[in-house]
């Protein structure tokens, strides 16, 4: 354990520094995490310039969903029922789940990820990165209540961070 006064490397569990005698008994007590609001990771999600999401109905045929994604140049579609987010359909779903199936025989609801992990508009880039890393996601919807406002893509987050760092 490093002494906070002289930086001497003491044995773990020592109550005082062997070098300067400083009190170490409270040095290793965990402190509550302060909310992070740094310059880049503390920015809110809309700093990314998140646009309007493309929303589709659960009953949309998968073939039409893939055509929609291709035509719009997007990697995911938000699936909503009566304006409420019920799922997300991504390019990964199209490749992994749909490949080899007869597209006209299935709807988006058959392959979407139901009840996706979401972000709130007040969340920061740090929260988005954390949720993406923990869940292995590349896209996370931003919602207010259960109404979609946009989608955060991992590529957008990292592009924004790289641009901010210069």
C-alpha positions in Angstrom: 0.0 0.0 0.0 1.4 3.4 -1.0 1.7 6.0 1.7 -0.3 9.1 0.6 2.3 11.3 2.2 5.7 10.0 1.1 4.7 7.4 -1.5 6.6 4.6 0.3 5.4 1.2 -0.6 4.2 -0.4 2.7 2.8 -3.9 3.3 -1.0 -4.3 2.8 -2.8 -3.9 6.1 -0.2 -1.7 7.8 -1.7 1.0 10.1 1.2 3.4 9.8 3.9 4.1 7.2 7.2 2.4 7.9 9.0 5.3 6.3 7.3 8.5 7.6 4.9 7.2 10.3 1.8 8.6 8.5 -1.6 7.1 9.4 -2.6 4.5 6.8 -5.6 3.1 8.7 -8.1 5.1 6.6 -6.1 5.0 3.3 -7.6 1.8 2.0 -11.2 2.5 3.1 -13.4 2.5 -0.1 -14.9 6.0 -0.8 -18.2 6.5 -2.6 -17.8 7.0 -6.3 -18.2 10.6 -7.3 -20.4 11.2 -10.3 -18.2 11.6 -13.4 -18.8 14.7 -15.4 -15.4 15.1 -17.2 -14.9 16.9 -20.4 -15.5 14.0 -22.9 -17.0 11.1 -21.1 -19.2 13.4 -19.1 -20.8 14.8 -22.2 -24.5 14.0 -22.8 -25.5 11.6 -25.5 -26.9 14.3 -27.8 -23.3 15.7 -28.2 -23.0 12.9 -30.7 -25.5 14.5 -33.0 -27.9 11.5 -32.6 -30.5 11.7 -35.4 -34.1 10.4 -35.6 -34.2 6.6 -35.4 -35.9 4.5 -38.0 -38.9 2.8 -36.5 -40.7 -0.2 -37.8 -43.6 -2.3 -36.7 -43.1 -5.8 -35.2 -45.2 -7.3 -38.1 -42.9 -5.9 -40.8 -41.6 -8.8 -43.0 -37.9 -9.4 -42.4 -37.1 -8.9 -46.1 -38.6 -5.4 -46.0 -36.7 -4.6 -42.8 -33.4 -5.5 -44.4 -34.3 -3.5 -47.5 -35.2 -0.5 -45.3 -31.8 -0.8 -43.5 -29.9 -1.0 -46.7 -31.8 1.9 -48.3 -31.3 4.1 -45.3 -27.7 3.0 -44.7 -28.3 2.2 -41.1 -27.2 -0.8 -38.9 -30.4 -1.1 -36.8 -34.1 -0.5 -36.7 -36.1 0.3 -33.5 -39.2 -1.9 -33.3 -42.2 -0.1 -31.8 -45.7 -1.1 -31.1 -48.1 1.9 -30.7 -45.1 4.2 -30.2 -43.6 2.1 -27.4 -40.2 0.5 -27.9 -40.5 -3.3 -27.9 -37.3 -4.4 -29.6 -34.3 -3.6 -31.8 -33.4 -5.3 -35.0 -29.7 -5.0 -36.0 -27.5 -6.0 -38.8 -26.1 -8.7 -36.5 -29.6 -10.1 -36.1 -30.0 -10.2 -39.9 -26.7 -12.0 -40.4 -26.7 -14.4 -37.4 -30.4 -15.2 -36.9 -31.9 -14.7 -40.3 -29.3 -16.2 -42.6 -30.5 -19.3 -44.4 -34.2 -18.7 -43.6 -37.0 -17.9 -46.1 -37.2 -14.1 -45.5 -40.9 -13.7 -46.6 -42.0 -16.3 -44.0 -40.9 -14.2 -41.0 -41.6 -10.9 -39.4 -39.1 -8.6 -37.6 -40.7 -9.7 -34.2 -39.3 -13.2 -34.9 -35.7 -12.1 -34.9 -35.5 -8.8 -33.0 -33.9 -8.5 -29.6 -37.0 -7.9 -27.4 -36.9 -5.4 -24.5 -33.5 -4.0 -25.3 -31.2 -2.3 -22.8 -31.8 1.5 -23.2 -30.2 4.8 -22.4 -31.9 7.9 -21.1 -31.4 11.4 -22.6 -29.7 12.6 -19.5 -27.1 9.8 -19.6 -23.5 10.5 -20.5 -21.0 9.0 -22.9 -19.4 7.1 -20.0 -22.7 5.4 -19.2 -23.2 4.5 -22.9 -19.7 3.0 -23.1 -20.2 1.1 -19.9 -23.5 -0.5 -21.1 -22.1 -1.3 -24.5 -19.0 -3.0 -22.9 -20.9 -4.9 -20.3 -23.6 -6.1 -22.7 -21.6 -6.5 -25.8 -23.9 -4.1 -27.7 -23.0 -1.9 -30.7 -26.3 -0.1 -30.6 -28.4 1.2 -27.7 -31.7 3.1 -28.1 -32.2 6.4 -26.2 -35.6 6.6 -24.7 -37.8 8.9 -22.7 -40.2 6.8 -20.8 -40.7 4.0 -23.3 -40.7 6.3 -26.4 -37.6 6.1 -28.6 -35.6 9.3 -29.3 -32.6 8.0 -31.1 -29.9 5.3 -31.2 -26.3 5.5 -29.9 -23.9 3.4 -32.0 -20.5 2.4 -30.7 -18.9 3.7 -33.9 -20.4 7.2 -33.2 -19.2 7.2 -29.6 -15.6 6.4 -30.6 -15.6 8.7 -33.6 -16.7 11.5 -31.3 -14.0 10.7 -28.7 -11.3 10.5 -31.3 -12.4 13.9 -32.8 -12.5 15.5 -29.3 -9.0 14.3 -28.6 -7.7 15.8 -31.8 
